[in-house]
Amino acid sequence: MLEAFPNLGLPKQTFYWTKSLAKSLGRLLVKRVRRDSTVVASEYDGGHWAKLLNEAPWQNFNKAKDYLAGVDSSALVCRIGNQYKKVTKQDYYRDRIYALSEFIAPYILDTRRVVELGCGTGYNLLSLATSDPELQLEGYDLSPNGIAAARQLFKHFGCSPGIVLDQIDLTLASHPNFPAIHNKAVFTFFCLEQIPYSIDKVVENILRQRPLRVVHVEPGVDLLRAGNPMDWPNWLYVRSVDYQTQLFRCIERLESAGQLKVIERRRLPFSPTIQNDGMCIIWEPI
């Protein structure tokens, strides 16, 4: 455990590890949630994102960097550069602005046109616009409140004036906004986790539009190792909240069928917790 938390003592390491496992076990034993459209809508569109739209916290900031970093200086045990460390939330989210851009940049080839599917309230897109103002960004999400908040957010900070923000239903192949991803770099970031029973349909819908390349960053179990105790909180957390576990298998099936090529599989090098690491799979159509 000392290697997992290089800047924390063994008692605190054990405490955080045990606390995560206990919470996930509690969810499994007491009130396991089946993640369907009703649950997702109540948590996001009618929950957190409705509150964010109503309160408009970005109005309290003059600079996008300050909004993205936030004002919370409480302690956070997080993953930075593939190591677990204890820092302030503000420091973590300030570093995350550039960590996201550095992660995505090698995968978008020479294109400057980047689309986020499941953009929510635009937090990731604002991070990319802040770290690389030359990007031509688009964001799509199912949530009306999420898109409304994202539009206000970008208008307030005045960055990426040409940004496109609109709704999409990723499970509906005929949705009129799907063609917008053709020949562009596309990414999802903790989005497909919310639709665990529609993964095959969504990936096939994306593939059908022939994007340039797709980067998925989603929670999962595919790159976790049973022999590594630090992976146990991740595995149990994903199972306890009913997140997706089929994404890698779906993409690998399509690769076997000759429809796409997997470029890389890896773990996201940063995470704000010890229990929800991003599993990344990058692919492009054949």
C-alpha positions as CSV (number, residue, x, y, z in Angstrom):
1,M,0.0,0.0,0.0
2,L,2.9,2.4,0.6
3,E,3.7,2.3,-3.1
4,A,0.1,3.2,-3.9
5,F,0.1,6.3,-1.7
6,P,3.7,7.6,-1.8
7,N,3.0,10.7,0.2
8,L,0.7,9.2,2.8
9,G,1.4,7.1,5.9
10,L,0.1,3.6,6.1
11,P,-2.8,4.3,8.5
12,K,-4.3,6.9,6.2
13,Q,-3.7,4.8,3.2
14,T,-5.6,1.9,4.8
15,F,-8.4,4.2,5.9
16,Y,-9.1,5.6,2.4
17,W,-8.9,2.2,0.8
18,T,-11.1,0.6,3.4
19,K,-13.6,3.4,3.3
20,S,-14.1,3.1,-0.4
21,L,-14.6,-0.7,-0.3
22,A,-17.1,-0.3,2.6
23,K,-19.2,2.2,0.8
24,S,-19.4,0.1,-2.4
25,L,-20.2,-3.0,-0.4
26,G,-23.0,-1.1,1.3
27,R,-24.5,-0.1,-2.1
28,L,-24.3,-3.7,-3.3
29,L,-25.9,-5.1,-0.2
30,V,-28.5,-2.5,0.6
31,K,-29.7,-0.5,-2.4
32,R,-28.0,-1.4,-5.6
33,V,-29.2,0.9,-8.3
34,R,-30.1,-0.2,-11.8
35,R,-28.8,2.6,-14.0
36,D,-31.6,3.3,-16.5
37,S,-32.7,6.5,-18.3
38,T,-35.0,7.5,-15.4
39,V,-32.2,7.3,-12.8
40,V,-29.7,9.2,-15.1
41,A,-32.3,11.9,-15.8
42,S,-33.0,12.4,-12.1
43,E,-29.4,12.6,-11.2
44,Y,-28.2,14.9,-13.9
45,D,-30.8,16.8,-16.0
46,G,-33.2,17.2,-13.2
47,G,-30.6,17.1,-10.4
48,H,-27.1,18.5,-10.5
49,W,-27.3,20.2,-13.9
50,A,-30.6,21.8,-13.2
51,K,-29.2,23.2,-9.9
52,L,-26.1,24.4,-11.8
53,L,-28.2,26.1,-14.4
54,N,-30.3,27.8,-11.8
55,E,-27.3,29.0,-9.7
56,A,-25.0,29.9,-12.6
57,P,-21.8,29.8,-10.4
58,W,-19.6,30.9,-13.4
59,Q,-21.0,34.4,-12.9
60,N,-18.8,34.7,-9.8
61,F,-15.6,34.3,-11.9
62,N,-13.9,36.6,-14.4
63,K,-11.5,33.9,-15.7
64,A,-12.3,30.5,-17.0
65,K,-9.3,29.0,-15.2
66,D,-10.5,30.2,-11.9
67,Y,-14.0,28.8,-12.5
68,L,-12.6,25.4,-13.6
69,A,-10.3,25.2,-10.5
70,G,-13.0,26.3,-8.1
71,V,-12.6,27.6,-4.6
72,D,-12.6,24.4,-2.6
73,S,-9.3,24.1,-0.8
74,S,-10.2,21.0,1.2
75,A,-8.1,17.8,1.0
76,L,-8.5,15.4,-1.9
77,V,-6.9,12.0,-2.3
78,C,-6.6,11.7,-6.1
79,R,-4.6,10.2,-8.9
80,I,-2.0,12.4,-10.6
81,G,0.6,11.0,-13.1
82,N,-0.4,7.5,-12.2
83,Q,0.3,8.0,-8.5
84,Y,-2.2,8.6,-5.7
85,K,-1.6,11.8,-3.7
86,K,-3.3,14.1,-1.2
87,V,-3.7,17.6,-2.5
88,T,-6.3,20.3,-2.3
89,K,-9.3,20.1,-4.6
90,Q,-8.4,23.5,-6.1
91,D,-4.9,22.4,-7.0
92,Y,-6.2,19.1,-8.5
93,Y,-8.7,20.8,-10.7
94,R,-6.3,23.5,-11.8
95,D,-3.8,20.9,-12.9
96,R,-6.6,18.9,-14.6
97,I,-7.2,21.8,-17.1
98,Y,-4.0,21.0,-18.8
99,A,-3.8,17.3,-18.0
100,L,-7.0,16.7,-20.1
101,S,-5.6,18.6,-23.0
102,E,-2.2,16.8,-22.8
103,F,-4.0,13.5,-22.7
104,I,-6.3,14.1,-25.7
105,A,-3.8,16.0,-28.0
106,P,-1.8,13.0,-29.3
107,Y,-5.0,11.2,-30.4
108,I,-6.7,13.9,-32.4
109,L,-4.2,13.7,-35.3
110,D,-3.8,17.0,-37.2
111,T,-7.5,18.0,-36.9
112,R,-8.5,21.0,-34.9
113,R,-12.1,19.9,-34.9
114,V,-13.0,18.1,-31.7
115,V,-16.4,16.9,-30.6
116,E,-17.4,15.7,-27.1
117,L,-20.4,13.4,-27.0
118,G,-22.0,13.6,-23.5
119,C,-20.6,17.1,-22.8
120,G,-22.9,17.8,-19.9
121,T,-22.5,21.4,-18.8
122,G,-19.4,22.0,-20.9
123,Y,-16.7,21.6,-18.2
124,N,-14.3,19.5,-20.4
125,L,-14.9,21.7,-23.4
126,L,-14.1,24.8,-21.4
127,S,-10.9,23.1,-20.2
128,L,-9.9,22.4,-23.8
129,A,-10.8,25.9,-25.0
130,T,-8.7,27.4,-22.1
131,S,-5.6,25.3,-22.8
132,D,-5.8,25.3,-26.6
133,P,-7.9,28.3,-27.9
134,E,-7.3,27.3,-31.5
135,L,-9.5,24.1,-31.2
136,Q,-12.8,24.1,-33.0
137,L,-15.1,22.6,-30.4
138,E,-18.5,21.0,-30.5
139,G,-20.5,19.5,-27.6
140,Y,-23.6,17.3,-27.6
141,D,-25.7,15.9,-24.8
142,L,-29.1,14.5,-24.1
143,S,-29.8,16.9,-21.2
144,P,-31.5,20.2,-22.1
145,N,-30.4,21.6,-18.8
146,G,-26.8,20.6,-19.5
147,I,-26.7,22.2,-22.9
148,A,-28.4,25.4,-21.6
149,A,-25.8,25.7,-18.8
150,A,-23.0,25.0,-21.3
151,R,-24.2,27.8,-23.6
152,Q,-24.4,30.3,-20.7
153,L,-20.9,29.2,-19.5
154,F,-19.2,29.8,-22.9
155,K,-21.1,33.1,-23.4
156,H,-19.9,34.3,-20.0
157,F,-16.3,33.6,-20.6
158,G,-16.3,34.6,-24.3
159,C,-14.0,31.8,-25.4
160,S,-14.4,29.7,-28.5
161,P,-17.1,32.0,-30.0
162,G,-17.8,29.5,-32.7
163,I,-18.5,26.6,-30.4
164,V,-21.5,24.4,-31.3
165,L,-23.6,23.1,-28.4
166,D,-26.7,21.1,-29.0
167,Q,-28.7,18.0,-27.9
168,I,-28.2,14.4,-29.1
169,D,-29.6,11.0,-28.2
170,L,-26.7,8.6,-28.6
171,T,-29.0,5.6,-28.7
172,L,-31.0,7.0,-31.6
173,A,-29.2,6.3,-34.9
174,S,-31.5,8.7,-36.8
175,H,-30.9,11.7,-34.6
176,P,-30.3,14.7,-36.8
177,N,-27.1,15.8,-35.0
178,F,-25.3,12.5,-35.5
179,P,-23.8,13.5,-38.9
180,A,-22.0,16.4,-37.3
181,I,-19.3,14.0,-36.0
182,H,-18.3,12.8,-39.5
183,N,-14.5,13.1,-40.1
184,K,-13.9,14.8,-36.7
185,A,-12.1,13.7,-33.6
186,V,-14.6,12.5,-31.1
187,F,-14.3,11.8,-27.4
188,T,-16.6,10.6,-24.6
189,F,-15.6,11.3,-21.0
190,F,-17.5,9.4,-18.3
191,C,-20.6,9.5,-20.4
192,L,-21.2,6.0,-21.6
193,E,-21.0,4.8,-18.0
194,Q,-24.5,6.1,-17.7
195,I,-26.1,3.9,-20.4
196,P,-24.7,0.4,-19.6
197,Y,-27.5,-1.4,-21.5
198,S,-27.1,0.5,-24.7
199,I,-23.3,0.3,-25.3
200,D,-23.4,-1.8,-28.5
201,K,-26.0,0.4,-30.0
202,V,-24.2,3.7,-29.2
203,V,-20.8,2.5,-30.5
204,E,-22.4,1.3,-33.7
205,N,-24.2,4.6,-34.1
206,I,-20.9,6.5,-33.7
207,L,-19.1,4.2,-36.1
208,R,-21.8,4.6,-38.8
209,Q,-21.0,8.3,-39.0
210,R,-17.3,7.6,-39.9
211,P,-15.5,9.9,-37.4
212,L,-11.8,10.5,-37.8
213,R,-10.9,8.9,-34.5
214,V,-12.7,8.2,-31.2
215,V,-11.4,8.4,-27.7
216,H,-13.4,6.8,-25.0
217,V,-12.6,7.6,-21.3
218,E,-15.0,5.6,-19.2
219,P,-15.1,3.7,-15.9
220,G,-14.8,0.0,-16.4
221,V,-13.1,-3.2,-15.3
222,D,-11.2,-4.2,-18.4
223,L,-7.7,-2.9,-17.3
224,L,-8.0,-3.7,-13.6
225,R,-5.9,-6.4,-12.1
226,A,-7.2,-8.8,-9.5
227,G,-3.7,-9.2,-8.0
228,N,-3.4,-5.4,-7.3
229,P,-5.3,-4.4,-4.2
230,M,-5.4,-0.8,-5.4
231,D,-7.7,-1.9,-8.2
232,W,-10.3,-3.5,-5.8
233,P,-12.0,-0.2,-5.0
234,N,-12.3,0.6,-8.7
235,W,-13.8,-2.8,-9.5
236,L,-16.3,-2.8,-6.6
237,Y,-17.3,0.8,-7.2
238,V,-18.1,0.3,-10.9
239,R,-20.2,-2.8,-10.0
240,S,-22.0,-1.2,-7.1
241,V,-23.3,1.8,-9.1
242,D,-24.1,-0.3,-12.2
243,Y,-21.7,1.5,-14.6
244,Q,-21.0,0.0,-18.0
245,T,-18.6,-3.0,-18.3
246,Q,-19.1,-3.9,-21.9
247,L,-17.4,-1.1,-23.9
248,F,-14.1,-2.8,-24.5
249,R,-15.7,-6.0,-25.5
250,C,-18.0,-4.2,-27.9
251,I,-15.2,-2.4,-29.6
252,E,-13.0,-5.5,-29.8
253,R,-15.9,-7.4,-31.4
254,L,-16.2,-4.7,-34.1
255,E,-12.4,-4.8,-34.6
256,S,-12.6,-8.6,-35.1
257,A,-15.3,-8.0,-37.7
258,G,-13.0,-5.7,-39.6
259,Q,-15.0,-2.5,-39.0
260,L,-12.6,-0.5,-36.9
261,K,-9.0,-0.5,-35.6
262,V,-8.1,-0.2,-32.0
263,I,-5.2,2.3,-31.6
264,E,-4.5,2.0,-27.9
265,R,-5.9,0.8,-24.5
266,R,-4.7,2.5,-21.4
267,R,-5.7,4.0,-18.1
268,L,-6.3,7.7,-17.6
269,P,-3.4,9.1,-15.6
270,F,-5.5,11.3,-13.4
271,S,-8.6,10.9,-11.3
272,P,-10.2,12.9,-8.4
273,T,-10.7,9.7,-6.4
274,I,-9.1,6.3,-5.7
275,Q,-12.2,4.4,-6.9
276,N,-13.2,5.6,-10.4
277,D,-10.3,5.5,-12.7
278,G,-10.9,6.1,-16.4
279,M,-10.4,3.1,-18.7
280,C,-9.4,4.4,-22.2
281,I,-9.8,2.8,-25.5
282,I,-9.0,4.7,-28.7
283,W,-10.1,3.6,-32.1
284,E,-10.8,4.7,-35.7
285,P,-13.0,3.3,-38.5
286,I,-11.5,1.1,-41.2
